[in-house]
C-alpha cells in the first residue's frame, strides 16, 4: 500500500500552539508501548489505554486530537469506542488483524478515517497519524459559513457543523468528507473513487462501495433535501444539486 507523500512525519503544533495528543487504545501491552515510543519520538503527546472503558473516559475528559484504536478489546466492542469518537468528531485510525476484512469495511462505514493492519510498521502508523491530522486541519481554513440553495444547506468548515434549514445535523468524519467535497464544487460530478480519495486522503481501490453507504447515511440525515443535496449521476458518481449562494 502506498504511503501518502504529503504526510507529516513529525507532529505539527496546532493553532493553539499545543502538540497534538494521540490516544492509543490497545490491550496488548507490547504494541501499546511500541506505538507510544514512536509517537513520542515524533513529538506527539500520548495517552494510552488497555481497555475500552478507560478509552471512553479519556475521550470524554481529555479530548485527544486522534485515536489509534484496536478494534479487538477485552471489555467492550471496539466499534462502540469508534462510534463515540466519531460522534464527537475525533478522527480514528483503526488497528485490525490482517484477516479481518469485514472489520475494516465496517470500521470505515462507521466513521474510521483510516486503518492499519497488524502486524504494522510503527513508522507507517506515525505517517498515517500525521496524514489524518493534516486532513482535519485543512478542513478548518477559518472561512465563514457557506450557504447553498438559498440557505437550505449551510456548512461551517471551521466549526465542523452543517445545518439543513435551521436544523443542525451531526455527521461522521466520512459523511462530512463527502459533503464538503461535493460542496467544494456544486454541480460538478465526483466519481466514487474521487470521493474515496477526498474522504481518506489518498488512493485505495476496493472501498468505493463504502462511499454509497456514507451517501445513504448522509442523505438520511439531510432529510427531505437529501436526494437534492447529494444527487446520483447514474454511472458516474455524485454531485451537489444546490447552487452556492453568493
Ligand atoms: Ca486486541
Boltz pocket constraint, residues with backbone or C-beta under 6 A from the ligand:
constraints:
  - pocket:
      binder: B
      contacts: [[A, 26], [A, 27], [A, 28], [A, 70], [A, 71], [A, 72], [A, 73], [A, 74]]
      max_distance: 6.0
